[in-house]
Amino acid sequence: MRKRCYLIGLSILLFFSCTRHPFDEQQLQAYVSDADNGLIKEQQVKGLDVKVMFRPAGLLIAQELNGQPASEALIDSLKRKYSNHYYFILNLSKNDKEVLHSQGNFSDYSALLQTLSFSMGQYISLTTSSRDTLEMVDYTFDRTYGMSGGNALMFAFSKEKLKESKEVSFNLDEFGIGTGLLHFEFKRKDLNAVPELATAQYLKR
């Protein structure tokens, strides 16, 4: 009986120690940026810096709320909007500048702009532990007109189709900048371990 009570108590202790409290936006950003949490992968190829970062739904919700008071209904709708997908940010830079603005002539610049804006679905995929390949659901290209340290694109993938996979590989195929085929490995346990966004601060008083 004493041993059984000890095991139950230990289980409760482990449960609460593994349960993360919600983070505010700054804490969540710091968590994602900490390389030890396995949410940032980076490779250097021929002078290019290619970085892939997991973007949790909490940060997307915070971005939409933009620090403004919101109703509980709006917050719930944003949670539903982002809860069914995994999001990844692809950042491309050369010498700490946007790769788009490192092109030698206008023709190359124009061709790469068209690819980044409309055609990246042909070059991005996720591969599961069982070697199934998932195409992205959607993506956005953030135009910053040379004012950033890199070109950033965000890709969305179905969370449901990845629920049986222990690991996922973010795959970037060659699309004209000389990287060749690149793979960035993520563990699903790391993706699922990200704390939720604390939303109480946004609720209208």
LUMLUMLUM-532575 format. One line per field, with one value per residue: residue in one letter; x, y, z of N, C-alpha, C in turn; residue number from 0. Coordinates in steps of 0.2 Angstrom, whole numbers, plus 5000, padded with zeros to 4 digits. Example, Ala and Ser with C-alpha at 12.3 -4.5 7.8 and 13.67 -1.06 7.14 Angstrom:
<recs>
vexmar	c(A, S)
n.east	c(5066, 5064)
n.north	c(4972, 4989)
n.up	c(5039, 5035)
ca.east	c(5062, 5068)
ca.north	c(4978, 4995)
ca.up	c(5039, 5036)
c.east	c(5066, 5064)
c.north	c(4984, 5000)
c.up	c(5039, 5039)
voro	c(0, 1)
</recs>
This chain:
<recs>
vexmar	c(M, R, K, R, C, Y, L, I, G, L, S, I, L, L, F, F, S, C, T, R, H, P, F, D, E, Q, Q, L, Q, A, Y, V, S, D, A, D, N, G, L, I, K, E, Q, Q, V, K, G, L, D, V, K, V, M, F, R, P, A, G, L, L, I, A, Q, E, L, N, G, Q, P, A, S, E, A, L, I, D, S, L, K, R, K, Y, S, N, H, Y, Y, F, I, L, N, L, S, K, N, D, K, E, V, L, H, S, Q, G, N, F, S, D, Y, S, A, L, L, Q, T, L, S, F, S, M, G, Q, Y, I, S, L, T, T, S, S, R, D, T, L, E, M, V, D, Y, T, F, D, R, T, Y, G, M, S, G, G, N, A, L, M, F, A, F, S, K, E, K, L, K, E, S, K, E, V, S, F, N, L, D, E, F, G, I, G, T, G, L, L, H, F, E, F, K, R, K, D, L, N, A, V, P, E, L, A, T, A, Q, Y, L, K, R)
n.east	c(5004, 5010, 5020, 5012, 5005, 5016, 5021, 5010, 5010, 5022, 5020, 5010, 5018, 5028, 5019, 5015, 5027, 5031, 5021, 5019, 5017, 5007, 5016, 5021, 5021, 5035, 5042, 5039, 5044, 5058, 5060, 5058, 5068, 5079, 5092, 5094, 5081, 5078, 5071, 5076, 5085, 5100, 5110, 5124, 5128, 5138, 5141, 5129, 5116, 5105, 5091, 5079, 5065, 5054, 5038, 5027, 5010, 5005, 5013, 5009, 4996, 4998, 5004, 4994, 4985, 4992, 4996, 4984, 4968, 4956, 4942, 4936, 4930, 4936, 4949, 4948, 4944, 4955, 4964, 4958, 4960, 4973, 4977, 4977, 4988, 5006, 5019, 5032, 5046, 5056, 5072, 5082, 5098, 5113, 5128, 5123, 5112, 5097, 5094, 5088, 5092, 5105, 5107, 5115, 5110, 5096, 5088, 5090, 5086, 5073, 5068, 5070, 5062, 5050, 5049, 5050, 5039, 5028, 5030, 5036, 5030, 5033, 5045, 5046, 5044, 5038, 5044, 5040, 5043, 5040, 5043, 5034, 5028, 5024, 5015, 5015, 5002, 4999, 5008, 5017, 5026, 5036, 5039, 5052, 5060, 5074, 5077, 5079, 5088, 5087, 5078, 5062, 5050, 5035, 5028, 5015, 5009, 4999, 4994, 4987, 4991, 5003, 5003, 5007, 5020, 5037, 5047, 5051, 5056, 5061, 5061, 5070, 5071, 5083, 5081, 5087, 5096, 5108, 5109, 5107, 5099, 5092, 5090, 5081, 5080, 5068, 5061, 5046, 5041, 5048, 5042, 5029, 5031, 5031, 5027, 5010, 5002, 5000, 4985, 4977, 4981, 4977, 4963, 4948, 4945)
n.north	c(4994, 5006, 5007, 5009, 5021, 5029, 5028, 5033, 5046, 5050, 5050, 5060, 5071, 5071, 5073, 5087, 5093, 5092, 5099, 5114, 5131, 5143, 5155, 5172, 5184, 5188, 5179, 5167, 5169, 5170, 5157, 5149, 5154, 5149, 5138, 5126, 5121, 5115, 5120, 5128, 5127, 5127, 5130, 5132, 5136, 5138, 5152, 5156, 5158, 5148, 5146, 5137, 5139, 5134, 5140, 5144, 5142, 5151, 5163, 5168, 5171, 5181, 5190, 5194, 5199, 5210, 5217, 5223, 5225, 5212, 5202, 5187, 5179, 5182, 5179, 5165, 5161, 5164, 5155, 5143, 5145, 5144, 5132, 5119, 5117, 5116, 5128, 5135, 5145, 5150, 5157, 5166, 5172, 5182, 5186, 5193, 5200, 5202, 5188, 5190, 5203, 5201, 5197, 5198, 5205, 5214, 5205, 5192, 5196, 5199, 5186, 5178, 5185, 5182, 5168, 5167, 5173, 5167, 5153, 5144, 5133, 5122, 5118, 5115, 5104, 5092, 5078, 5063, 5052, 5039, 5040, 5047, 5060, 5076, 5090, 5107, 5117, 5131, 5146, 5161, 5176, 5187, 5203, 5214, 5223, 5225, 5229, 5221, 5207, 5196, 5186, 5181, 5168, 5160, 5144, 5133, 5117, 5103, 5098, 5086, 5076, 5073, 5067, 5054, 5054, 5053, 5061, 5075, 5080, 5095, 5100, 5108, 5111, 5113, 5129, 5139, 5147, 5140, 5132, 5118, 5102, 5103, 5097, 5098, 5093, 5090, 5086, 5079, 5079, 5090, 5101, 5100, 5102, 5116, 5129, 5136, 5152, 5164, 5171, 5179, 5192, 5199, 5200, 5210, 5222)
n.up	c(5000, 5004, 4995, 4983, 4985, 4985, 4972, 4965, 4970, 4965, 4951, 4950, 4954, 4943, 4932, 4935, 4935, 4921, 4915, 4906, 4911, 4903, 4892, 4890, 4876, 4874, 4882, 4875, 4863, 4866, 4870, 4858, 4851, 4858, 4855, 4861, 4862, 4851, 4840, 4830, 4815, 4805, 4790, 4781, 4764, 4751, 4754, 4757, 4770, 4777, 4785, 4796, 4805, 4818, 4820, 4832, 4835, 4845, 4844, 4832, 4835, 4844, 4836, 4828, 4837, 4842, 4854, 4857, 4866, 4867, 4863, 4871, 4862, 4850, 4853, 4855, 4842, 4834, 4840, 4835, 4822, 4820, 4825, 4819, 4811, 4808, 4808, 4799, 4797, 4784, 4782, 4771, 4768, 4763, 4767, 4778, 4772, 4763, 4752, 4740, 4736, 4733, 4721, 4705, 4693, 4686, 4679, 4685, 4698, 4696, 4692, 4703, 4712, 4707, 4709, 4723, 4727, 4721, 4717, 4727, 4732, 4724, 4728, 4742, 4755, 4767, 4776, 4783, 4797, 4792, 4779, 4771, 4760, 4763, 4755, 4756, 4764, 4763, 4759, 4764, 4758, 4764, 4760, 4762, 4756, 4755, 4768, 4778, 4787, 4780, 4768, 4772, 4773, 4776, 4780, 4780, 4786, 4787, 4803, 4807, 4798, 4802, 4814, 4818, 4816, 4822, 4819, 4808, 4792, 4785, 4769, 4757, 4741, 4726, 4719, 4711, 4718, 4721, 4732, 4732, 4736, 4752, 4769, 4784, 4800, 4812, 4828, 4833, 4846, 4851, 4844, 4849, 4862, 4865, 4875, 4877, 4872, 4884, 4886, 4894, 4897, 4886, 4886, 4886, 4898)
ca.east	c(5000, 5014, 5023, 5007, 5005, 5023, 5021, 5005, 5013, 5028, 5016, 5007, 5024, 5030, 5014, 5015, 5034, 5031, 5016, 5022, 5013, 5008, 5021, 5019, 5024, 5042, 5045, 5038, 5049, 5064, 5060, 5059, 5075, 5084, 5094, 5093, 5074, 5077, 5066, 5080, 5090, 5103, 5115, 5128, 5130, 5141, 5140, 5122, 5114, 5098, 5089, 5072, 5063, 5047, 5034, 5021, 5003, 5005, 5017, 5005, 4990, 5001, 5006, 4987, 4982, 4997, 4995, 4977, 4963, 4952, 4936, 4937, 4928, 4941, 4955, 4946, 4944, 4962, 4966, 4955, 4963, 4980, 4978, 4977, 4994, 5013, 5021, 5039, 5049, 5062, 5075, 5088, 5102, 5119, 5132, 5118, 5108, 5092, 5097, 5085, 5096, 5112, 5107, 5119, 5107, 5089, 5085, 5091, 5082, 5066, 5066, 5070, 5057, 5044, 5049, 5049, 5032, 5022, 5032, 5040, 5026, 5036, 5052, 5046, 5040, 5040, 5045, 5038, 5047, 5038, 5045, 5028, 5030, 5018, 5016, 5013, 4995, 5000, 5014, 5017, 5032, 5036, 5043, 5055, 5063, 5081, 5077, 5080, 5094, 5086, 5071, 5058, 5044, 5032, 5025, 5010, 5008, 4993, 4996, 4984, 4994, 5010, 5002, 5010, 5027, 5041, 5052, 5049, 5061, 5059, 5065, 5071, 5075, 5086, 5076, 5090, 5101, 5114, 5109, 5106, 5094, 5094, 5085, 5082, 5077, 5064, 5058, 5039, 5041, 5050, 5037, 5023, 5033, 5031, 5021, 5005, 5002, 4996, 4980, 4973, 4983, 4974, 4956, 4946, 4943)
ca.north	c(5000, 5012, 5008, 5011, 5028, 5032, 5028, 5038, 5053, 5052, 5051, 5067, 5076, 5071, 5077, 5094, 5096, 5092, 5103, 5120, 5136, 5148, 5160, 5178, 5184, 5188, 5172, 5162, 5171, 5168, 5149, 5147, 5156, 5145, 5133, 5120, 5118, 5111, 5123, 5132, 5123, 5131, 5127, 5137, 5133, 5143, 5159, 5157, 5156, 5145, 5145, 5136, 5140, 5133, 5146, 5141, 5146, 5157, 5169, 5170, 5174, 5187, 5195, 5197, 5204, 5216, 5220, 5226, 5221, 5208, 5198, 5180, 5176, 5183, 5175, 5158, 5161, 5164, 5148, 5138, 5147, 5142, 5126, 5113, 5117, 5117, 5133, 5135, 5151, 5149, 5163, 5166, 5178, 5181, 5192, 5197, 5204, 5197, 5184, 5193, 5209, 5199, 5195, 5202, 5210, 5215, 5199, 5187, 5198, 5198, 5179, 5176, 5188, 5178, 5162, 5167, 5176, 5162, 5146, 5140, 5126, 5117, 5117, 5114, 5098, 5089, 5071, 5060, 5046, 5033, 5043, 5050, 5067, 5081, 5096, 5113, 5119, 5137, 5150, 5168, 5178, 5194, 5208, 5219, 5228, 5226, 5232, 5215, 5204, 5190, 5185, 5176, 5165, 5155, 5138, 5129, 5110, 5100, 5094, 5080, 5071, 5072, 5065, 5048, 5054, 5055, 5066, 5078, 5084, 5101, 5099, 5113, 5109, 5119, 5134, 5144, 5151, 5137, 5128, 5111, 5100, 5103, 5094, 5101, 5088, 5092, 5081, 5082, 5081, 5097, 5105, 5099, 5105, 5123, 5132, 5140, 5159, 5167, 5176, 5183, 5199, 5203, 5201, 5216, 5222)
ca.up	c(5000, 5005, 4988, 4978, 4987, 4983, 4965, 4963, 4972, 4960, 4945, 4950, 4953, 4936, 4928, 4935, 4933, 4914, 4912, 4906, 4911, 4897, 4892, 4887, 4870, 4875, 4884, 4870, 4858, 4869, 4870, 4852, 4849, 4861, 4850, 4865, 4862, 4845, 4835, 4825, 4811, 4800, 4786, 4776, 4758, 4746, 4756, 4759, 4776, 4776, 4792, 4796, 4812, 4820, 4822, 4836, 4834, 4850, 4841, 4826, 4838, 4847, 4830, 4825, 4842, 4842, 4860, 4858, 4870, 4862, 4866, 4872, 4856, 4845, 4855, 4853, 4835, 4832, 4842, 4830, 4815, 4819, 4829, 4815, 4807, 4810, 4804, 4798, 4794, 4780, 4781, 4766, 4768, 4761, 4770, 4782, 4768, 4759, 4746, 4734, 4735, 4732, 4714, 4701, 4688, 4687, 4677, 4690, 4703, 4694, 4691, 4710, 4715, 4705, 4712, 4730, 4728, 4718, 4715, 4732, 4733, 4720, 4731, 4749, 4757, 4774, 4775, 4790, 4799, 4788, 4772, 4767, 4759, 4763, 4752, 4761, 4763, 4761, 4762, 4763, 4757, 4767, 4756, 4766, 4751, 4757, 4774, 4783, 4786, 4776, 4765, 4776, 4770, 4781, 4777, 4784, 4785, 4791, 4809, 4807, 4794, 4805, 4821, 4819, 4815, 4828, 4817, 4802, 4789, 4781, 4763, 4752, 4734, 4723, 4716, 4707, 4721, 4722, 4738, 4731, 4740, 4759, 4774, 4791, 4804, 4818, 4832, 4834, 4853, 4852, 4842, 4854, 4869, 4865, 4879, 4874, 4873, 4889, 4883, 4899, 4896, 4880, 4887, 4887, 4905)
c.east	c(5004, 5018, 5018, 5006, 5011, 5023, 5016, 5007, 5018, 5025, 5014, 5013, 5027, 5026, 5015, 5022, 5035, 5026, 5019, 5016, 5013, 5013, 5018, 5023, 5032, 5045, 5044, 5043, 5056, 5065, 5061, 5066, 5081, 5086, 5093, 5086, 5073, 5072, 5069, 5085, 5093, 5109, 5118, 5130, 5132, 5140, 5133, 5120, 5107, 5096, 5081, 5070, 5056, 5044, 5028, 5015, 5003, 5008, 5013, 4999, 4993, 5002, 4999, 4984, 4986, 4996, 4989, 4972, 4958, 4947, 4939, 4935, 4933, 4947, 4954, 4946, 4951, 4965, 4964, 4958, 4969, 4982, 4979, 4984, 5001, 5015, 5029, 5041, 5056, 5066, 5082, 5092, 5109, 5123, 5128, 5114, 5103, 5095, 5094, 5089, 5103, 5112, 5111, 5116, 5100, 5085, 5085, 5086, 5075, 5064, 5066, 5064, 5050, 5043, 5047, 5042, 5027, 5024, 5035, 5036, 5029, 5043, 5052, 5042, 5042, 5040, 5044, 5043, 5046, 5040, 5039, 5030, 5023, 5020, 5013, 5005, 4995, 5006, 5013, 5025, 5032, 5041, 5045, 5059, 5070, 5082, 5078, 5086, 5093, 5079, 5068, 5052, 5041, 5027, 5020, 5009, 5003, 4996, 4993, 4988, 5001, 5009, 5005, 5017, 5031, 5045, 5049, 5055, 5058, 5064, 5065, 5075, 5078, 5081, 5080, 5095, 5107, 5114, 5109, 5100, 5096, 5088, 5087, 5077, 5074, 5061, 5051, 5038, 5043, 5045, 5031, 5025, 5033, 5026, 5016, 5006, 4998, 4991, 4977, 4975, 4980, 4966, 4954, 4943, 4936)
c.north	c(5006, 5013, 5011, 5018, 5032, 5033, 5033, 5045, 5055, 5053, 5058, 5072, 5076, 5074, 5084, 5097, 5096, 5096, 5111, 5126, 5140, 5153, 5167, 5179, 5184, 5182, 5167, 5163, 5169, 5160, 5147, 5149, 5153, 5139, 5126, 5117, 5115, 5114, 5127, 5127, 5127, 5128, 5133, 5133, 5139, 5150, 5161, 5155, 5154, 5143, 5143, 5136, 5138, 5139, 5144, 5145, 5152, 5163, 5172, 5174, 5181, 5192, 5198, 5201, 5210, 5220, 5224, 5222, 5218, 5204, 5191, 5177, 5176, 5179, 5167, 5157, 5160, 5157, 5143, 5139, 5144, 5135, 5119, 5113, 5118, 5123, 5133, 5141, 5149, 5156, 5162, 5172, 5176, 5187, 5196, 5201, 5199, 5194, 5187, 5199, 5207, 5197, 5200, 5207, 5209, 5208, 5194, 5189, 5197, 5191, 5176, 5178, 5184, 5171, 5162, 5169, 5171, 5155, 5142, 5133, 5121, 5114, 5115, 5108, 5096, 5081, 5068, 5054, 5040, 5035, 5045, 5057, 5071, 5087, 5101, 5114, 5126, 5140, 5157, 5171, 5186, 5198, 5213, 5224, 5230, 5228, 5227, 5212, 5197, 5190, 5180, 5174, 5160, 5150, 5135, 5122, 5107, 5096, 5087, 5075, 5070, 5069, 5059, 5048, 5057, 5061, 5069, 5081, 5089, 5101, 5105, 5111, 5115, 5123, 5140, 5148, 5147, 5133, 5120, 5109, 5100, 5100, 5097, 5097, 5091, 5086, 5083, 5083, 5088, 5102, 5105, 5102, 5112, 5125, 5136, 5147, 5160, 5172, 5181, 5191, 5203, 5204, 5208, 5216, 5225)
c.up	c(5000, 4998, 4983, 4979, 4984, 4975, 4962, 4964, 4967, 4953, 4945, 4950, 4946, 4931, 4928, 4934, 4925, 4911, 4912, 4907, 4905, 4897, 4888, 4880, 4870, 4877, 4879, 4864, 4860, 4869, 4863, 4849, 4852, 4857, 4854, 4864, 4855, 4839, 4830, 4821, 4806, 4797, 4782, 4770, 4753, 4747, 4758, 4766, 4775, 4783, 4792, 4804, 4813, 4822, 4825, 4835, 4839, 4847, 4836, 4829, 4841, 4842, 4828, 4831, 4843, 4848, 4862, 4862, 4865, 4866, 4867, 4866, 4851, 4847, 4853, 4846, 4832, 4834, 4837, 4823, 4814, 4822, 4825, 4810, 4810, 4805, 4804, 4795, 4790, 4779, 4776, 4766, 4765, 4763, 4774, 4778, 4765, 4753, 4740, 4732, 4734, 4724, 4710, 4696, 4689, 4684, 4682, 4696, 4702, 4694, 4698, 4713, 4713, 4708, 4719, 4731, 4726, 4717, 4721, 4734, 4730, 4724, 4738, 4750, 4764, 4772, 4782, 4791, 4795, 4780, 4768, 4766, 4759, 4760, 4757, 4759, 4760, 4762, 4760, 4762, 4759, 4764, 4761, 4762, 4753, 4764, 4780, 4782, 4782, 4773, 4769, 4772, 4776, 4778, 4782, 4781, 4789, 4797, 4809, 4803, 4796, 4812, 4823, 4818, 4821, 4826, 4810, 4799, 4784, 4775, 4759, 4746, 4731, 4719, 4712, 4711, 4723, 4729, 4737, 4735, 4748, 4763, 4781, 4796, 4811, 4822, 4834, 4842, 4855, 4850, 4846, 4861, 4870, 4870, 4875, 4876, 4879, 4886, 4888, 4898, 4891, 4881, 4889, 4895, 4905)
voro	c(0, 1, 2, 3, 4, 5, 6, 7, 8, 9, 10, 11, 12, 13, 14, 15, 16, 17, 18, 19, 20, 21, 22, 23, 24, 25, 26, 27, 28, 29, 30, 31, 32, 33, 34, 35, 36, 37, 38, 39, 40, 41, 42, 43, 44, 45, 46, 47, 48, 49, 50, 51, 52, 53, 54, 55, 56, 57, 58, 59, 60, 61, 62, 63, 64, 65, 66, 67, 68, 69, 70, 71, 72, 73, 74, 75, 76, 77, 78, 79, 80, 81, 82, 83, 84, 85, 86, 87, 88, 89, 90, 91, 92, 93, 94, 95, 96, 97, 98, 99, 100, 101, 102, 103, 104, 105, 106, 107, 108, 109, 110, 111, 112, 113, 114, 115, 116, 117, 118, 119, 120, 121, 122, 123, 124, 125, 126, 127, 128, 129, 130, 131, 132, 133, 134, 135, 136, 137, 138, 139, 140, 141, 142, 143, 144, 145, 146, 147, 148, 149, 150, 151, 152, 153, 154, 155, 156, 157, 158, 159, 160, 161, 162, 163, 164, 165, 166, 167, 168, 169, 170, 171, 172, 173, 174, 175, 176, 177, 178, 179, 180, 181, 182, 183, 184, 185, 186, 187, 188, 189, 190, 191, 192, 193, 194, 195, 196, 197, 198, 199, 200, 201, 202, 203, 204)
</recs>
